[in-house]
Amino acid sequence: MNFFKLPYSKEAFSGHLSKESFDYHYEKHHKAYFDKMVDKLDSLGWKDLSIEDVIVKSYSNDDFLFNNAAQYWNHCFFWNSISPEKNEVSSSFKAQVEKDFGSLESFLKEFKAAASSLFGSGWAWIVFNKKADKLEILKTSNAANPLVMEGVVPICVVDVWEHAYYIDYRNDRVSYLDQVLSVLNWKFMSENYDSIKNNNGKAC
């Protein structure tokens, strides 16, 4: 298993997220989760498992492995959930957003409210609830993610651990969210949505 490679340079989000932020968030925090996970996988003989299988298999019986594997995966998904290039939402995903939230603007307002109100450290997710056939906003604490939740599939995530924004915004989570939500990767979200509707799943 190789460490996730960013799909853009660390300087790509100038004005939103600094290179220094990526130096710490990606190079140190994200890499540390990966290294701890790999060491544990080697000791268990699980190194050939997919990251998704590791997360599900370790959930509820190995907190150390689950926390590091899930945090590694969550970060991969987050890096793909933002883009330095403006891209368009697909017509199918836009229609679903408007059906469930009224408009793209209302969707972003609710997403920001959820992310800003999460107590402590964690993640704000857009997921598709397959049973309800609708998009939903979820908040998870620490390393928890939708992979261990029945019936929901992740579309997008925003990191709201303090290490995600302290370099650039100190303790001002709301200002960080304003910037991150302005660079959401609508193409990635649209592809995830279309994949789900076509009965496939998309990971990081």
C-alpha positions as a printed Julia matrix, in Angstrom:
204×3 Matrix{Float64}:
   0.0    0.0     0.0
   1.43   3.34   -1.06
   0.85   6.69    0.63
  -1.78   8.81   -1.09
  -0.42  11.29   -3.64
  -2.08  14.69   -3.78
  -3.81  15.34   -7.13
  -2.43  18.91   -7.11
   0.57  20.8    -5.76
   0.75  22.01   -2.17
   0.79  25.58   -3.54
  -2.4   25.12   -5.57
  -4.79  26.69   -3.04
  -3.0   30.0    -2.51
  -5.42  32.39   -0.82
  -7.41  29.5     0.64
  -4.95  27.04    2.18
  -1.22  27.74    2.39
   1.68  25.5     1.45
   2.68  25.55    5.12
  -0.73  24.15    6.01
  -0.2   21.27    3.58
   3.31  20.74    4.96
   1.77  19.98    8.35
  -1.65  18.61    7.49
  -0.65  16.35    4.6
   3.05  15.67    5.14
   2.89  15.2     8.91
  -0.61  14.43   10.21
  -1.88  12.41    7.25
   1.44  10.6     6.79
   1.58   9.7    10.5
  -1.8    7.95   10.3
  -0.56   6.02    7.27
   2.71   4.95    8.88
   1.02   3.75   12.09
  -1.59   1.87   10.07
   0.99   0.13    7.9
   3.07  -0.92   10.9
   0.0   -2.49   12.52
  -1.09  -4.16    9.27
   2.33  -5.74    8.89
   2.17  -7.13   12.43
  -1.27  -8.64   11.75
  -0.5   -9.95    8.29
  -3.28  -7.79    6.83
  -1.17  -5.77    4.4
  -2.95  -7.25    1.34
  -6.38  -6.07    2.5
  -7.96  -3.01    0.9
  -8.1    0.07    3.09
 -11.9   -0.19    3.15
 -11.72  -3.79    4.37
  -9.21  -2.82    7.04
 -11.56  -0.11    8.34
 -14.58  -2.41    8.48
 -12.64  -5.35    9.92
 -10.98  -3.29   12.66
 -14.11  -1.37   13.64
 -15.24  -2.19   17.2
 -12.36  -4.62   17.88
  -9.11  -2.68   17.33
  -9.37   1.01   18.17
  -5.76   1.78   17.32
  -5.94   0.28   13.84
  -9.41   1.62   13.12
  -8.53   5.16   14.18
  -5.41   5.3    12.03
  -6.88   3.51    9.01
 -10.07   5.57    9.07
  -8.19   8.82    9.56
  -5.93   7.9     6.65
  -8.94   7.15    4.41
 -10.87  10.22    5.56
  -7.98  12.47    4.62
  -7.65  10.85    1.18
 -11.34  11.51    0.61
 -10.98  15.08    1.83
  -8.1   15.89   -0.51
 -10.25  14.67   -3.39
 -13.26  16.63   -2.13
 -11.53  19.95   -2.85
 -10.06  21.22   -6.1
  -7.98  24.27   -7.06
  -9.78  24.32  -10.41
 -13.36  25.46  -10.74
 -15.55  22.68  -12.07
 -19.23  22.22  -12.67
 -21.8   20.13  -10.86
 -23.44  17.52  -13.09
 -27.09  18.0   -14.0
 -28.04  14.77  -12.21
 -26.3   15.68   -8.95
 -27.61  19.24   -9.08
 -31.14  17.92   -9.5
 -30.72  15.69   -6.43
 -29.3   18.58   -4.39
 -32.21  20.81   -5.36
 -34.69  18.05   -4.54
 -33.22  17.46   -1.07
 -32.04  20.95   -0.09
 -33.94  23.35   -2.34
 -30.87  24.88   -4.01
 -27.11  24.68   -4.14
 -26.97  27.76   -1.92
 -29.18  26.16    0.73
 -27.13  22.98    0.51
 -23.88  24.87    1.19
 -25.49  26.87    4.01
 -26.63  23.68    5.77
 -23.29  21.98    5.18
 -21.42  24.94    6.68
 -23.78  25.03    9.68
 -23.18  21.34   10.36
 -19.41  21.6     9.99
 -19.14  24.71   12.15
 -21.33  23.27   14.94
 -19.53  19.94   15.31
 -18.24  19.8    18.88
 -14.58  18.92   19.13
 -12.7   17.22   16.31
 -14.22  15.32   13.42
 -15.68  15.44    9.93
 -18.67  16.84    8.07
 -19.96  14.56    5.31
 -22.34  14.68    2.41
 -23.66  11.15    1.99
 -26.29   9.44   -0.08
 -28.8    7.46    1.96
 -29.71   4.58   -0.34
 -32.75   3.48    1.65
 -34.24   6.98    1.79
 -32.98   7.77   -1.74
 -31.7   11.18   -0.68
 -28.63  13.21    0.14
 -27.93  13.86    3.81
 -25.41  15.77    5.92
 -23.65  13.82    8.65
 -21.29  14.85   11.42
 -18.83  12.3    12.81
 -16.42  12.67   15.7
 -12.76  11.7    15.69
 -12.11   9.03   13.0
 -15.66   7.75   12.46
 -16.82   7.6     8.85
 -19.7    6.33    6.69
 -17.89   3.13    5.71
 -19.05   1.58    8.99
 -22.6    2.93    8.73
 -25.29   0.87    7.07
 -26.99   2.25    3.99
 -25.04   5.48    3.47
 -22.3    6.17    0.93
 -19.94   9.18    1.12
 -20.1   11.87   -1.55
 -17.87  14.56   -0.03
 -16.16  15.39    3.26
 -14.67  18.4     5.01
 -12.04  18.01    7.73
 -12.92  19.93   10.87
 -10.09  18.77   13.07
  -8.25  21.82   14.36
  -5.05  20.68   12.66
  -6.84  21.29    9.33
  -7.11  25.02    9.89
  -4.87  26.14   12.76
  -1.89  27.12   10.59
  -3.91  29.47    8.4
  -6.9   30.41   10.55
  -5.85  29.67   14.15
  -9.09  28.75   15.97
 -11.4   30.42   13.43
 -13.18  27.38   11.99
 -15.86  29.45   10.26
 -13.36  31.41    8.16
 -11.65  28.14    7.2
 -14.99  26.66    6.16
 -15.8   29.71    4.02
 -12.6   29.09    2.09
 -12.87  25.3     1.83
 -16.5   25.37    0.72
 -15.52  27.78   -2.04
 -13.14  25.16   -3.51
 -15.32  22.05   -3.26
 -14.72  19.55   -6.04
 -18.14  19.39   -7.7
 -16.8   17.02  -10.35
 -15.71  14.51   -7.68
 -19.06  14.79   -5.91
 -20.97  14.39   -9.15
 -18.93  11.32  -10.12
 -19.52   9.77   -6.7
 -23.24  10.41   -6.96
 -23.47   8.97  -10.47
 -21.43   5.95   -9.38
 -23.8    5.28   -6.49
 -26.85   5.6    -8.72
 -25.21   3.12  -11.09
 -24.73   0.69   -8.16
 -21.01   1.19   -7.84
 -19.04   2.64   -4.97
 -16.23   5.15   -5.18
 -13.45   5.29   -2.63
 -10.56   7.68   -2.28
